Amino acid sequence: MNDSNNLCPICGEGNLHFNVGKNPVEYKGQTTELDLHFSLCAACGSEQADVAQTRVNKRLMIAFKKRVDGLLTGAEVRTLREKLRLSQTEAAQVFGGGPVAFSKYESDDVAQSEAMDKLLRLAAELSPAFDLLCRRAGLERVLAGEQWQQAESWLAEPRRPAGVRRPTLRAVSTFKPSADQETR
């Protein structure tokens, strides 16, 4: 079988054969072995990765980085989104990130930010917060009246009597430089 689609682009003679090897990787002091997808030429022995293999390798590395960084993996983002009964498009409306963000998060094409990760976890654990995000995104969620009142109260500015100003914050430092630091 000398299929031109399977022909080695380097030597032009041998056929490429799919392989999976182990690749040791390190990230932030954590090490592991990831599968490495590549093709091997039967004639010249060259190892090469096509576009699809490179994409798989990249996704495996991003998933590893997410685990090290304490972020949800793509599979965990998908499970969480499905638990919340949202499509990828709806999740993007509710949480932000762009129209195809959740497709990319779930396939491990990109890592979600730490802030996005925290927001997803919060929404999964605190249904009034999730319902409020949905409402603000224009997606109606069914909540009992009392639950909506609680959720809306988070947004309400505390009422102050007329003429009473909002308190201001001031930074106060208790740092006192030593005699050596004062002369610098």
N, C-alpha and C positions, 0 to 999 in steps of 0.2 A: 504494500500500500504506500505509494509515493504521492500522497495528496499534497498539492501545492500549498494548501492552507496550513499544512503541518510541516512544511519544508523549512529547514533552518535558514534564517535570513543571513547568517554569518558565513557559512561555507557553501550554502546553496545545494548541498548534496544529501545530507542526512535528515532523517525525520525527527521531529521533536516529540519527546515522551514526557507526559505530566508526572511530576514528583512532588512529594511533600516531605520536607526535612525539618529538623529542629534548629531553631535560631536562638541563641542566648541573647537576651536583651536586658538592659538596666535602665531604670528611670527612678530618679530621686532616691538612690541607694537601694532600691528594691530590684531584685533580679528574678528572672523566670526564663523558661524556654517556650517560645511561641512556635506554632507551625509556620513553616516558610513554604509558600506555594511557588513553584517554578517549573520550567521545562528543561530537559536535558537533550542535547543533540546526540543521536546515536553515532554519527560519523566523526564530528570534531570534538565532542565532549563539552561544548560550551553550555553554561547554565544561563538561562534568560527567563525573564518574567514578562508575560504579555500584559495588556491593560487590565484584564479581568483578574489575573493573579496578583498584580500590583495592588489593585483595589482591595482584595481580600487581605493581603498582608498589612496594608495600611489600617484597615478596620480592626484587625486583631491587635495591632499596636495601640490604637486609640482606646480600645476596650480595656487593655492592660493599664494604660495611663489613668483612665477614669477610676479603675479600682484602687490604684495607688493614691489618687487624689481624694478618694472618699466620695466620688460622685456616683450617681446611678448609672449602671451600664445601659446600653441600648435596649436590651431585653427587659430590664427593670423599668425603664421609661415607658416602654410599650405596655407592660403589665399595669403600671400605675394609670396610664391614660385610659386603658380599657376598663379598669376598676372605676374610674370616674365617668365612664360611658360617654367619652368624647371621641370624635373622629380626629384625625391629624389636623385637619383644617380648623375644626372647632377649638382644639387645644391651642393652636397658634393664635386664634382670636382671643382666647381667655388669658393665656400666659404671655403672649408676645413671641418675639423671636423671628418673625417672618413667615410667609405663606408655606414654605417647605421645611421649616425648622424641625418639626417633629419627625419627619421622614429621615432627616439627617441624624438627629439624636438617636433614633431607634435603630438605625443601620450602622451606628458607630462611624459615620462619615466625619462627624465633628463632635466635639465635647461641648455639652451645654455649660454655661457659666456657673460658677458657684452660686450666684444669686438665683438663677433659674432653677437650679437643683433644689435649693432651699424652699423656693416658692412651690415647686411641685410636691415636695414632701409635706409642707404645711397644708396645702390644699387637700392632700389625701388624708391627713390626720384631723383636720378641723373643717368639718362640712360647712359651717356658717361662712367661713372665709372663702371657701370654694364657691359657694352659692352666690356670694357677693361679687366675686370676680366674674362669674358667668353673667350675672345681671348687668354689670358694667360693660360687658362685651356684647350685650344685646341678646344673649342666650337666656331664655327664661328657664329657670329651675323651679321646681315645685317646693315651696317651703311653707310651713305653717306661719300664721301671722306673727306669733310671738318670736319665732326664730328670725323673721325678717327684721323685727324691731330691734332685736339684739344685734344683728349684723349691721343695721343702719346706724345704731348708736355709736359704733366705732368711728364713724365718719363725722358725726356731729361735733361741731365746735362747742366747747363749753360756753354756756350763756353767762355773760357778765352784766352786772347792772350798768346802766348808762353812765359814762364818764370814768369808769374803772378801766385802766389800761391793762393790756396784756403784760405779764411780767417779762422782764428781759433777763437773759442769761449773761453772766460775766465770768470770765476765766480768772481764777484766783490761784496764784502760785505760792507755795510755801517754801520754794527753793531759795536757799541763801548761799551765795557763793563763798567758798573758803577764801582766806587771804591770798592764797596762791592764784586762784581763779580770777580774783578781782584785778590783779596786776597784768593779766594777759591782754 
